[in-house]
């Protein structure tokens, strides 16, 4: 008999989760994937299915099982612990290979984007790796000043060949440019050095990774003695679509002496 509870009370919480029909992924790995979001939380099937889609489905898609299904979920009171034992039936489905990967023309050459994605057509469709490749494509667009770039995918499944084609659509959004640089914590001798080696010029496309990269190079190259914490702060002006950067330097003394420049 299915569980029921009155409208005045919360549903019982999930105490443990079991999986049936799984072969590709071990029980313990599936349980670990849902434990943080499901155990100790009131059971509601709709929400539980959302947890499965967010935590378990990606595990299967990383193993090319893109048609995994959870046809039946049952909940019963656990005999040895307080709460519910939830059992999930799994239909893992067949493995699929990656077919063609295409990208909608955008602000960056499609071939360059696909090269950055490092996709592997003809091999098992590992969507963890595929999604990482799509994120590299999005990052490539962001480095050209399109800070709000978004990526979406469409899948086309060929049941006969057991392949899946992936089409990537990147919406770059508006372009942002670099505004001005502010340097804090250096004296009148060392601040000009930092400004001279900072290569991003006002009006150029703003690369959001550059400020932190710049500070890391300053540290690695040993430009200053006694260099303590450094911090890059970016202030975006949405009206002008510009990005101002503030670099903060700290050291054991008020002004760390210059050592060398590469």
N, C-alpha and C positions, 0 to 999 in steps of 0.2 A: 504494500500500500504506500503511495507517495506521501511524503511528509507534508504537514500543513501546520500553520500557526495563525493565531488571531491577529487582526489588524493592529491590536494594541501592543503587541510584543514583537521584538526583533526576531528574525529567523535565527536558528542556531548557527554557531560559527563552524567553520571548517577546521577539523582537527588533523586530518591526513588526507592525502590524495593518492590514489592508485591508478595505474594505466593498464589497459588490456589491449592486446593486438599489436603492441610495439615490438619491433625486431631490429630496426636500423639503429635506434637510440636506446640505451639502457634505461631501466626503470629509475635508477638513482639520479641520472642526469635530468630526466623529465621532472622528477619530484623537486630537484633543486631549482629548476627553472621557475616553477610556480610558487615555491614555498614563501618567498618574501611578500608576494602580492595576495596570496590566497589563504594561507593558513592563519587562523585567528581572526578571520574576517567573516561577517555574516554571509551565508550562502544565498546567492541569487543567480540563477542559471545564466541570465543574459550577461551579467557582469563577469561571471566565471568564464564564459565563452570569450569575452573580450580579453581576459587574462591569457587564455590559451592562444589567441591570435597574436598577442604582443610578445609572449615569452616562449611558447612551444613551437608555433609555426615557423619562426625564424631558424630554429634548430634544424627542422626538417628541410627548409629551403636551402640551408647551407650544405645539405647532403643531396641536393637535386630532386627532392621529393616535393614538387611544387603543388601537387594536388592532394596533399594530406587533408584528411577530414576527421571530425570528431562527431560521429553520427549520434551517439547516445551518451548522456551524462546522468548518472544516478547518484542519489545521496541517501544515506541511511545513518542512523545513530550508531556511533562506534561503541563496541562492547567494552573496550578496555581504557578508553580515554573520554573525557567530556567533550562532546561536539560531534561533528559529522565526519563520516568516511565517504569521500566523493570518489566515484569510479568513473574514469573517462575511457570510452572505447575509441581506439585509434584505427583509422584506415590510412596506412602510410602512402599508398599509391606507388606507381612505378617511377623509376629514375628518369630524368630528362637531361639531354645534352643541350648546351647553349648553341643556338643557331646564329642568325645574323644579328649584329648590333648596329643600329643606325642612330643618328642624332639629327634633330631638326636644325637647319642652318640658323646660326645666331651670330653674335658679335665676334666670335673667334672661329677660325677655320675648323670645319668639322673633322678633317683628318687629324689635326693637332689635338682636338679634344678626345677623339677615339684612341689616339696614341697614349694620351695621359691616362685613359681608363684601363689600359693593359688587359683588355678582355681576351678570353680564350675560347673562341668558337670551336665547336667540335668536341670539347671536353665537358665533363659533367657540369650542369648549371648550378654552380655554387653561388647562391644569391647573397651570401655574406660578402664574398669577394666582388661580386658584380656591384652591389651597393657601395662598397668602398671605392670602386672605380668611378662610379657616378659622382660620388662626393669629391673625388680628385678633379673631375671635370668642372664641378660647380666651383671649387676652390680656384681653379685656373681662371674662370670668368671673374670671380670676386677680385683677384689680383689686378685686373684691368680696371678697377674702380666701380664695378657693379656690385655694391655691397649687399644688396637685397636679392641677389640671384637665387632662384629657386629651380629645383629639378623635379620632374615628374616622369614616370615611366609607363609604357603600355606593353603588355605581353601578348604575343600571338603564339598559341600552342598548336603544334602539329601532332595530332594524336597518332597518326600512322607512323611517322618517323621518330616520335618521342623526342621532339626538339621544341625549344621555346625561343622565339625571336624577341628581342627587346628593342623598343624604340624610345629614345630619350628626348624629352622636350625640356629645354632650359629657357626659362624666362629671366632675362638679365635684369630687368627693372631699369631704374634710372642710374646714370653714371655720376659718381662723386669724384671731385678733384681735391688735391691737397691745397690747404689754405696757408697757414703760417706755422712756424716752429717757435716754441718757447723753451728756453733752457733754464733750469733752476739748480742752484747748489754749486755752481762753478764761479771762479773769479774771472776778472777781465782778461786774463792771459789764456786760460784754458777754454772758456766758452767759445771764442772764435775758432779754435781748433775743431770742436764738435760741429760747429756750423759749416766749416769747410768740408768735412768728410761726409756730412749728411747729403745724400745725392738726390733726394726727392725735391723737385722744384715746385713752387706755387703754380697752380693751373694744370699740373700733370695728373693723370689718373691716380687715385689714391689706392695704394696697396695696403690693406689692413694688417698684413703680416710684417711690413717693413719696420715699424718702430721697435717691436720686440726683437726682431732679427738684428737691427742696428745696435741695440744695447748689448746683446749677447756677443756680437763681434767686438765691441769696445772692451768687454771683459776678457774675452779670449785672447785678444791681441795685446793685453796688458798695457793699455794706454795710460792708466793712472795707478799710482801707488795708493794703498790704503782705501781702495774703492769699496764702499759698503753697498747698501741696497740701491738699486736703480729701478725706476718705474716709468713706464710710458702711459700717458693718458690721452685718449682721443676724444675730442668734442666734435660732434656732428651738428652742422647747421642744415636742417632739412629745407629751409627756404632757399638757400643759395646752393645746396648740395655740395658743400665743402666740408673738409675734415681738418681741424687744427690739432696739432700734436704738442704736448708738453712732456719734456724729458726731465726727470728729477734724478739728481745725483747726490749721493751721500758718502761720507768717508769718516775715518777716525779724526781727521782734522777738518777745519771749515772749508778748505780748498785743497783737494788732492793734487799734488804736483804731477805735471806731465812727464811720462816716461818715454814713450816712443810711439811712432805712428807707422802703420804698414800701408 
